[in-house]
Amino acid sequence: MTPFRIAMVCTGNICRSPMAEAVANEMLRQAAMSEFVAVESFGTTGYHVGAGAEASATAALQRRGWPAPPHRARMIKAKNLLAMDLVLCADHQNLADMRKMEGDAEARKVWLLRSFDATAGPGDDEVPDPYGRPDFAFDASLTLIERSCRGLLAKLEEARAAQTR
């Protein structure tokens, strides 16, 4: 069985999207859904290609008890995008970049990550970029990522349950 593939996307793939990838994959592992869903992360730019995750992002994950797996930043390419079933973007600029890359026919699979956060609303639907900011900014972004990933997991569990009926 081919897993459902999800891409977490931010600008440079060193802060928000690697945190989202780590949280989502651990939640999926804990829910025994890892074999059904695969999560990767990418950036919309090549600024940090090959770099590890930002130290403050890794520290934020560790403070909350999330694993911080090895990471190397990647820039998303059209072939990566086509291989995904769902693309979740940290902010509106990332969303616009992905929808432009993808084209109208497949735009329905590109969403904001916070689309899965029940507390998000108009004007408060992005995960702010903590790059270059103090640790508390990474913690705040991680809180939004955790809420979004919990909502995503709930939807994935519903879909899985519906498939097994």
N, C-alpha and C positions, 0 to 999 in steps of 0.2 A: 504494500500500500504506500503510495506517495504521500508524504506529509503535506499538510496545508502550510504554505510558506508565507511568512510575514517579514517585512522589512521595517525596521525602525530607522527614521531618517532625521538628521539634523544638519547643520551647516558643515561642520568640519569632521564629524564622527570621532570626537575625542571627549565629549561631555555627556550631552543629553541622550543621544542614541545608544552609546555603549551602556549607560546606566539602564535605559529602557530594555535593551537586549538582555542584560544580566538579570534584572528583576523578572521580566516575562519568562525567561527560560527557567529560572528557579521556581517560580509559581507553577509552571507547567510540569516541572519535575515532581514537585510536591503533590500535584493533583493527578499524577500518573498519566499525563497526557503528552509527554515528550515524544513518544513515537508517532503521534498524530499531528503535531504542530512543530514546525521549525522556525526559529526566530534568528534573524541576522540584523546587522546594522550597517549603515552607510552614511556618507556625507554628500551634500549637493555640490561641494567644492573640493578641489584638490589641495587645499592649503596645508593639510596635515597628513597626507597619504604616507603610510608606513609608520607613523608615530604611534606610541602607546596611548592609552587613555590618560587624560589629564589627572595628575596626582590627586587633586582635590575631588574629582569624581570618584576615583577609587576609594579614597578615604571616606567619602560620604556613604558609599555602599557598605564599607566595612563597619562604620559606626552603627548602621542599622541592621547588621547581621547578614547582609547579602553577600554572596560570593563575588569576587572581582576576578573573573577569568582573564587569561592573557588576551590582549586586544591589539590589533594593528588597524589603524584608520584606513578606510577605503572610500573612494568616490564612486557613487552609483553610476552605472552605465545603462544604456537602453536594454542590453541583454539581461542584466540583473533585474531590471524593472519588469520585463516581460515574464520572467520566471516566477514572479511573486503573485500570490493570491490576494494579498492585502498589504498596503503601504501606509504606514502611520507616521505622520510628520509632526515635528515638534512645534512648528509655528506656521503662520500664513505664508511667509516667503518660501519656506521649504515646500509647502503645499502647492503654491503657484509653480515653482520650478518643476515639481514632479508631474503636475497635470500638463504642463507645457511639453515635457519630455514624452509623456505617455500618449497624448492626443485624446480627442473626444471619445473615441470608441471605448476606451478602457478607463476613463476617468472615475468611474464608479468604484474602483478598488483603491483609490487614494483618498485618505481622510486625515484629519487632525487626530493625533494621539488622544487628546482630551475629549474627543467625541465619545469616549467610553467612560468618562468621569462625570458622574451624576451631578457634581457640584459646579461643573463648568457652565458658563453662560456667555451670552454675547459680550464681547469686550474682555472676557476672561476665559479664553479657550486655547491659550498657548502655554507651552512650557517655556518660561523665560530662559534665555541663554546665560548661564552663570560664568562663562569663560572670562577670566581676568578679574573676577569678583571674589570677595571673601568666602570662606567656607560656608557661612550661613546661606549664601545664595545657592550653593550646590545642594544643601539640605532642603531648601524650599523647593527647588526643581525636582528633587527626588521624591518629595511628598506628593507632588502632582503626578509624577510618573507612577508611583505606587498605586494611587487611587485609580488612575487610568488602566493600569495593568490588571487590577482586581476586576474592574468592569469588563475588560476584554476577556479575561478568563471566564467570567460568568457567562458571557455570550458564547464563547467556544464550548463550554460545558453544555449549554442548552442545545447547541447545534449537534454536538456529539450524541447527546441523549436522544435527540430526534432521529438521528441516523440509525440508532440501535433498536428503535421501536419497530 
